[in-house]
Amino acid sequence: MSINILSLEKQYPIILDITKGKEIFWKNPDYQKTHSLPFTLDGVLDAERRLERFASYIEEVFPETQNSKGKIESQIFQLNEFKKVCFPNLKGQLLLKGDHALPISGSIKARGGIYEVLKFAEETAIRETDFTLDSDYRLLATEPFRTLFSKYHIAVGSTGNLGLSIGIMSAKLGFKVTVHMSQDAKEWKKELLKSKGVEVVERVEDYGYAVKEGRQNSLNDPFSHFVDDESSKDLFLGYSVSALRLKKQLDTLSITIDKDHPLFIYLPCGVGGGPGGVAFGLKLIFGDNVHPVFVEPTEAPCMTLGMITKLHDGICVQDIGLSGKTIADGLAVSRPSKLVGNIMTSLLFGSCTIKDNQLYHFLKHLKDTENIFIEPSAASGFQGVKYIYDLHYDSPNATHIVWSTGGNMVPEIEQAIYYQKAIKLQN
């Protein structure tokens, strides 16, 4: 489809600033309007029950989950010192949802990615053996099931973190697995996957091409399952389970969410699956009292562009002259998910963009004040806090949660490189 940029800029003036690489905030004019949704709370609860069934297996094969009894979950951090430095006038409380430290693969992708692999394994075991939903799921770690799973091939296209989640989990179960990595993927992520026995196919093209190639290669193989980051319903529901767990965490912290105590959630956004699933789940739980904000790099604001124009996956950032290149490798996506864009039509409060240099700024201050390291991609969420404050949506009763999407698996040498870059930019 041919995109008329001049026509878009005339219809949506904010696009002119986006084409110039400026940081923007877009308030969704369709927010909280009624529209039909493809999922319900029942689907989220079903996904939660499946993860509970797998808990004994997860605990057995991943010892790092023993303290949580096989639950793949992250803690909430109070950011009091960080708030003093970066947002001294913020009236509401500032928290960090620590998915940068999720067990197994250290990113938000451990939620949806691992969930989809587990669901496929469960369906395969039930279909081909006498395994049932009431069986001991630790049996799936035994040789007969690993032999069964080795007949099957799982594939995914990724900029990095989804590939880690899919690769690590699939290899642990015994599946053959191929990860098609885009040019933006970090070398250490490729090497880590290879060390787990994962086939890594390196693509010189971007994320969209990696997904397309992975999908095409799996299309005609009845023993292949492709995890489609652009349209997978299982990925989406896996991510949405986080809302149920966040509710319990907020209750434990005695944090009230209601009409007079709003919750603002800031979600780094690439293709949209992870942030969309989280936002959807939270809307089911908290309704109009939670306000999701997506944050994207100025050079790769694909979801923002799709939402503004309502073209969703019918437009990419290159159509308006942007490069799609960013230090935030997990967000280096040129075209958004059609599935998520349509779902978020009335659920997304707004979205904003951030320059790469600002990512380093937040990354460094979080490390300095709270001793928490996160990837540049994960640091983008703090830009949302800045805009919500500047636009006077903040209040003394508000709770602000930045969703930290990745970081603790980054090698120390890479962490040091990011930090030194931040110091140079600061000076």
C-alpha positions as CSV (number, residue, x, y, z in Angstrom):
1,M,0.0,0.0,0.0
2,S,1.3,3.4,-0.9
3,I,1.6,5.9,2.0
4,N,1.0,9.6,1.3
5,I,3.1,11.3,4.0
6,L,1.8,14.8,3.2
7,S,-1.8,13.6,3.5
8,L,-1.0,11.9,6.9
9,E,0.7,15.0,8.2
10,K,-2.2,17.2,7.3
11,Q,-4.7,14.8,8.9
12,Y,-2.5,14.1,12.0
13,P,-0.1,17.1,12.5
14,I,1.8,15.3,15.2
15,I,3.3,13.0,12.6
16,L,5.4,16.0,11.3
17,D,7.2,16.0,14.6
18,I,7.6,12.3,14.5
19,T,9.2,12.4,11.1
20,K,11.7,14.9,12.4
21,G,12.7,12.5,15.2
22,K,11.3,14.7,17.9
23,E,10.2,13.4,21.3
24,I,6.4,13.5,21.4
25,F,3.4,12.5,23.6
26,W,0.2,11.4,21.9
27,K,-3.0,11.2,23.9
28,N,-5.3,8.6,22.4
29,P,-8.6,10.3,21.4
30,D,-10.4,6.9,21.5
31,Y,-9.3,6.1,25.0
32,Q,-12.1,4.4,27.1
33,K,-14.5,4.2,24.2
34,T,-16.4,0.9,23.9
35,H,-15.1,-1.7,21.4
36,S,-15.2,-5.5,21.2
37,L,-12.2,-7.4,22.4
38,P,-11.0,-10.9,21.3
39,F,-10.2,-12.2,24.8
40,T,-11.8,-12.3,28.2
41,L,-10.8,-12.7,31.8
42,D,-11.5,-16.5,31.4
43,G,-8.6,-16.7,28.8
44,V,-6.2,-15.0,31.2
45,L,-7.3,-17.3,34.1
46,D,-6.8,-20.3,31.9
47,A,-3.3,-19.2,31.1
48,E,-2.6,-18.7,34.8
49,R,-3.8,-22.2,35.6
50,R,-1.6,-23.7,32.9
51,L,1.5,-21.9,34.4
52,E,0.5,-23.3,37.8
53,R,0.3,-26.8,36.4
54,F,3.9,-26.4,35.1
55,A,5.2,-25.0,38.4
56,S,6.6,-28.3,39.6
57,Y,8.4,-28.9,36.3
58,I,9.8,-25.4,36.2
59,E,11.1,-25.7,39.8
60,E,12.8,-29.0,39.0
61,V,14.6,-28.0,35.8
62,F,15.4,-24.4,36.7
63,P,16.8,-24.4,40.3
64,E,16.7,-20.5,40.4
65,T,12.9,-20.8,40.7
66,Q,12.9,-22.9,43.8
67,N,12.3,-20.0,46.2
68,S,9.2,-19.1,44.2
69,K,8.1,-22.7,43.8
70,G,8.3,-22.7,40.1
71,K,6.5,-19.4,39.6
72,I,8.2,-17.1,37.0
73,E,7.6,-13.7,38.7
74,S,9.4,-10.5,39.5
75,Q,9.3,-8.2,42.5
76,I,8.3,-4.5,42.8
77,F,10.9,-2.0,43.7
78,Q,10.3,1.3,45.5
79,L,12.3,4.0,43.6
80,N,12.5,6.7,46.4
81,E,16.1,7.7,45.7
82,F,15.8,7.6,42.0
83,K,12.6,9.7,42.3
84,K,14.5,12.4,44.3
85,V,17.1,12.7,41.5
86,C,15.0,12.4,38.3
87,F,11.5,13.3,39.4
88,P,11.8,15.4,42.5
89,N,8.4,17.1,42.0
90,L,6.4,14.0,41.2
91,K,3.5,13.8,43.7
92,G,2.6,10.2,43.3
93,Q,4.7,7.2,44.3
94,L,7.1,5.7,41.8
95,L,7.6,2.0,41.5
96,L,9.5,-0.4,39.2
97,K,8.1,-3.8,38.1
98,G,11.3,-5.8,37.9
99,D,10.8,-8.0,34.8
100,H,14.5,-7.2,34.1
101,A,15.2,-9.9,36.7
102,L,12.6,-12.5,35.8
103,P,13.9,-16.1,36.2
104,I,15.2,-18.1,33.3
105,S,15.6,-15.5,30.7
106,G,15.7,-12.1,32.4
107,S,13.1,-10.1,30.6
108,I,9.4,-9.6,30.1
109,K,9.6,-12.1,27.3
110,A,9.9,-14.9,29.9
111,R,6.2,-14.4,30.4
112,G,4.7,-14.8,27.0
113,G,7.5,-16.7,25.3
114,I,7.9,-19.4,27.9
115,Y,4.1,-19.7,28.2
116,E,3.6,-20.4,24.5
117,V,6.3,-23.1,24.5
118,L,4.8,-24.7,27.6
119,K,1.4,-24.7,26.1
120,F,2.7,-26.4,22.9
121,A,4.5,-29.0,25.0
122,E,1.4,-29.7,27.1
123,E,-0.8,-30.1,24.0
124,T,1.8,-32.4,22.4
125,A,2.2,-34.6,25.4
126,I,-1.6,-35.0,25.8
127,R,-2.1,-35.7,22.1
128,E,0.6,-38.3,21.7
129,T,0.8,-40.0,25.2
130,D,-1.5,-40.9,28.1
131,F,-0.4,-37.6,29.8
132,T,-3.3,-35.6,31.3
133,L,-3.9,-32.3,33.0
134,D,-3.8,-34.2,36.3
135,S,-0.4,-35.8,35.6
136,D,2.8,-35.0,37.5
137,Y,4.3,-32.3,35.2
138,R,7.8,-33.3,36.4
139,L,7.4,-36.3,34.1
140,L,8.0,-33.9,31.2
141,A,11.6,-33.7,32.3
142,T,12.2,-37.4,31.8
143,E,13.8,-39.0,28.7
144,P,10.6,-40.4,27.1
145,F,9.1,-37.0,26.9
146,R,12.4,-35.3,25.8
147,T,12.5,-37.9,23.0
148,L,8.9,-37.1,22.0
149,F,9.6,-33.4,21.9
150,S,12.8,-33.9,19.9
151,K,10.6,-34.8,16.9
152,Y,9.3,-31.2,16.9
153,H,10.9,-28.0,15.8
154,I,10.1,-24.6,17.4
155,A,11.1,-21.4,15.6
156,V,10.9,-17.6,16.3
157,G,12.1,-14.3,14.8
158,S,13.5,-12.0,17.4
159,T,15.7,-8.9,18.1
160,G,17.0,-10.8,21.2
161,N,14.9,-11.2,24.3
162,L,12.0,-13.3,22.9
163,G,14.6,-15.5,21.2
164,L,16.3,-16.1,24.6
165,S,13.0,-17.1,26.2
166,I,11.9,-19.3,23.4
167,G,15.3,-20.8,22.9
168,I,16.1,-21.6,26.5
169,M,12.7,-23.1,27.3
170,S,12.4,-25.1,24.1
171,A,15.9,-26.6,24.4
172,K,15.3,-27.5,28.1
173,L,12.2,-29.5,27.1
174,G,14.1,-31.2,24.3
175,F,12.6,-29.5,21.2
176,K,14.7,-28.6,18.3
177,V,14.7,-24.8,18.1
178,T,15.8,-22.1,15.6
179,V,15.9,-18.4,16.4
180,H,16.0,-16.0,13.4
181,M,17.9,-13.0,14.8
182,S,17.6,-9.6,13.3
183,Q,20.6,-7.3,12.7
184,D,19.7,-5.4,15.9
185,A,20.3,-8.5,18.1
186,K,23.3,-8.2,20.5
187,E,26.1,-10.7,19.9
188,W,26.1,-11.9,23.5
189,K,22.5,-13.0,23.1
190,K,23.3,-15.0,20.0
191,E,26.2,-16.7,21.8
192,L,24.1,-17.5,24.9
193,L,21.5,-19.2,22.7
194,K,24.2,-21.2,20.9
195,S,25.6,-22.4,24.2
196,K,22.2,-23.8,25.0
197,G,22.1,-25.9,21.8
198,V,19.9,-23.5,19.9
199,E,20.3,-22.9,16.1
200,V,20.8,-19.2,15.5
201,V,20.2,-17.9,12.0
202,E,21.6,-14.4,11.7
203,R,19.8,-12.1,9.4
204,V,21.3,-8.9,8.0
205,E,17.9,-7.4,7.7
206,D,15.6,-6.0,10.5
207,Y,13.2,-7.6,12.9
208,G,10.3,-7.8,10.5
209,Y,12.3,-9.7,8.0
210,A,13.5,-12.2,10.7
211,V,9.9,-12.9,11.6
212,K,8.9,-13.3,8.0
213,E,11.7,-15.7,7.3
214,G,11.0,-17.8,10.4
215,R,7.3,-18.0,9.6
216,Q,7.9,-19.0,6.0
217,N,10.4,-21.7,6.9
218,S,8.0,-23.3,9.4
219,L,4.9,-23.0,7.2
220,N,5.0,-26.4,5.4
221,D,6.5,-28.5,8.2
222,P,3.8,-30.3,10.2
223,F,6.3,-30.9,13.0
224,S,7.2,-27.2,13.3
225,H,5.6,-24.6,15.6
226,F,6.3,-20.9,14.8
227,V,6.0,-18.5,17.7
228,D,4.7,-15.4,15.8
229,D,5.5,-12.3,17.8
230,E,3.4,-10.2,15.4
231,S,0.1,-12.1,16.0
232,S,0.3,-14.9,18.6
233,K,-2.7,-15.1,20.9
234,D,-0.8,-17.5,23.2
235,L,2.0,-15.0,23.7
236,F,-0.5,-12.3,24.4
237,L,-2.4,-14.3,27.0
238,G,0.9,-15.3,28.6
239,Y,1.9,-11.7,29.1
240,S,-1.6,-10.8,30.5
241,V,-1.2,-13.2,33.4
242,S,1.1,-10.6,35.0
243,A,-1.9,-8.4,35.8
244,L,-3.4,-11.0,38.2
245,R,-0.1,-11.2,40.0
246,L,0.5,-7.5,40.1
247,K,-2.9,-7.0,41.8
248,K,-1.8,-9.4,44.6
249,Q,1.5,-7.5,44.9
250,L,-0.2,-4.2,45.2
251,D,-2.6,-5.6,47.8
252,T,0.4,-6.8,49.8
253,L,1.9,-3.4,49.7
254,S,-1.5,-1.9,50.8
255,I,-1.6,0.2,47.6
256,T,-5.2,1.1,46.7
257,I,-6.2,1.5,43.0
258,D,-9.6,3.1,42.5
259,K,-11.2,6.2,41.0
260,D,-9.4,8.4,43.5
261,H,-6.1,6.5,43.4
262,P,-5.2,6.1,39.7
263,L,-2.5,3.7,38.4
264,F,-0.3,4.8,35.5
265,I,1.7,2.0,33.9
266,Y,4.6,2.7,31.6
267,L,5.5,0.0,29.1
268,P,8.4,-0.1,26.7
269,C,7.0,-1.1,23.3
270,G,8.4,-2.9,20.3
271,V,6.0,-4.9,18.2
272,G,3.4,-4.7,21.0
273,G,2.8,-8.2,22.3
274,G,4.3,-7.8,25.7
275,P,3.1,-4.3,26.6
276,G,-0.3,-5.0,25.0
277,G,-0.8,-8.2,27.0
278,V,0.1,-6.5,30.2
279,A,-2.1,-3.5,29.5
280,F,-5.0,-5.7,28.5
281,G,-4.8,-7.8,31.6
282,L,-4.5,-4.7,33.8
283,K,-7.6,-3.2,32.2
284,L,-9.5,-6.4,33.0
285,I,-8.5,-6.1,36.6
286,F,-8.6,-2.3,37.3
287,G,-10.9,-1.0,34.5
288,D,-10.9,2.8,34.1
289,N,-8.6,3.2,37.1
290,V,-5.5,2.1,35.3
291,H,-3.9,4.1,32.5
292,P,-1.4,2.4,30.2
293,V,1.3,4.4,28.4
294,F,3.5,2.9,25.7
295,V,7.0,4.3,25.2
296,E,9.1,3.9,22.0
297,P,12.4,5.2,20.5
298,T,12.1,8.3,18.3
299,E,13.5,6.3,15.4
300,A,11.2,3.3,15.8
301,P,7.7,4.5,17.0
302,C,5.9,1.8,15.1
303,M,3.0,1.3,17.5
304,T,2.5,5.0,18.0
305,L,2.4,5.5,14.2
306,G,0.0,2.6,13.7
307,M,-2.3,3.8,16.5
308,I,-2.4,7.5,15.4
309,T,-3.2,6.6,11.7
310,K,-5.3,3.6,12.6
311,L,-3.4,1.7,9.9
312,H,-1.7,-0.5,12.5
313,D,0.5,-3.0,10.6
314,G,-0.4,-1.2,7.3
315,I,2.3,1.3,8.0
316,C,6.0,1.1,9.0
317,V,8.4,3.8,10.3
318,Q,10.4,3.7,7.1
319,D,7.2,4.9,5.3
320,I,7.7,8.3,7.0
321,G,11.5,8.4,6.6
322,L,12.7,7.0,10.0
323,S,15.5,4.4,10.2
324,G,14.1,2.0,12.8
325,K,17.6,1.9,14.3
326,T,18.1,2.4,18.1
327,I,20.3,1.4,20.9
328,A,17.1,-0.1,22.5
329,D,17.5,-3.3,20.5
330,G,14.3,-4.8,22.0
331,L,12.3,-1.9,20.6
332,A,14.0,-1.8,17.2
333,V,10.8,-2.7,15.4
334,S,9.5,-1.0,12.2
335,R,6.0,-2.4,11.9
336,P,3.5,-3.0,14.8
337,S,1.4,-6.0,15.6
338,K,-2.0,-5.9,13.9
339,L,-3.5,-8.0,16.7
340,V,-2.3,-5.7,19.5
341,G,-3.0,-2.4,17.7
342,N,-6.7,-3.3,17.3
343,I,-7.0,-4.5,20.9
344,M,-5.4,-1.3,22.2
345,T,-7.7,1.0,20.3
346,S,-9.6,2.1,23.4
347,L,-7.4,0.7,26.1
348,L,-4.2,2.8,25.5
349,F,-4.1,6.1,27.4
350,G,-1.4,7.4,25.2
351,S,2.1,6.8,23.9
352,C,5.4,8.8,23.8
353,T,8.8,8.6,22.3
354,I,12.4,9.0,23.6
355,K,15.8,9.7,22.1
356,D,18.6,7.2,22.7
357,N,20.6,9.6,24.7
358,Q,17.8,9.9,27.2
359,L,17.8,6.1,27.7
360,Y,21.4,6.3,28.9
361,H,20.4,9.1,31.3
362,F,17.8,7.0,33.0
363,L,19.9,3.9,32.9
364,K,22.8,5.6,34.7
365,H,20.7,7.3,37.4
366,L,18.8,4.0,38.2
367,K,22.1,2.3,38.7
368,D,23.6,5.1,40.8
369,T,20.6,5.6,43.1
370,E,19.1,2.1,43.4
371,N,21.9,-0.1,42.2
372,I,19.5,-1.6,39.6
373,F,20.8,-2.3,36.1
374,I,18.4,-2.5,33.2
375,E,18.8,-2.6,29.5
376,P,18.4,0.7,27.5
377,S,15.1,-0.7,26.2
378,A,13.8,-1.1,29.7
379,A,14.8,2.4,30.7
380,S,12.5,4.0,28.1
381,G,9.5,3.7,30.4
382,F,10.7,6.6,32.6
383,Q,10.0,8.9,29.7
384,G,6.3,8.2,30.2
385,V,6.6,9.4,33.8
386,K,8.2,12.6,32.6
387,Y,5.3,13.3,30.2
388,I,2.5,12.4,32.6
389,Y,4.0,14.8,35.1
390,D,4.6,17.6,32.6
391,L,1.0,17.3,31.3
392,H,-0.4,17.5,34.8
393,Y,-1.9,14.0,35.1
394,D,0.0,13.3,38.2
395,S,-1.6,13.6,41.7
396,P,-0.6,12.9,45.3
397,N,-2.8,9.7,45.2
398,A,-1.4,8.4,41.9
399,T,0.8,5.3,41.6
400,H,3.3,5.2,38.8
401,I,4.8,1.9,37.8
402,V,7.5,1.7,35.2
403,W,7.7,-1.9,33.7
404,S,11.3,-2.9,33.5
405,T,11.5,-5.3,30.6
406,G,15.1,-6.6,30.5
407,G,18.6,-6.4,31.9
408,N,19.9,-8.8,34.4
409,M,21.3,-11.3,31.8
410,V,23.4,-8.6,30.1
411,P,27.1,-9.5,30.7
412,E,29.0,-7.3,33.1
413,I,31.3,-6.0,30.3
414,E,28.3,-4.9,28.3
415,Q,26.8,-3.3,31.4
416,A,30.0,-1.3,31.8
417,I,30.0,-0.2,28.2
418,Y,26.4,1.2,28.6
419,Y,27.4,2.9,31.8
420,Q,30.5,4.5,30.4
421,K,28.5,5.7,27.4
422,A,26.1,7.4,29.8
423,I,28.9,9.1,31.6
424,K,30.3,10.5,28.3
425,L,26.9,11.8,27.4
426,Q,26.5,13.4,30.8
427,N,29.8,15.3,30.6
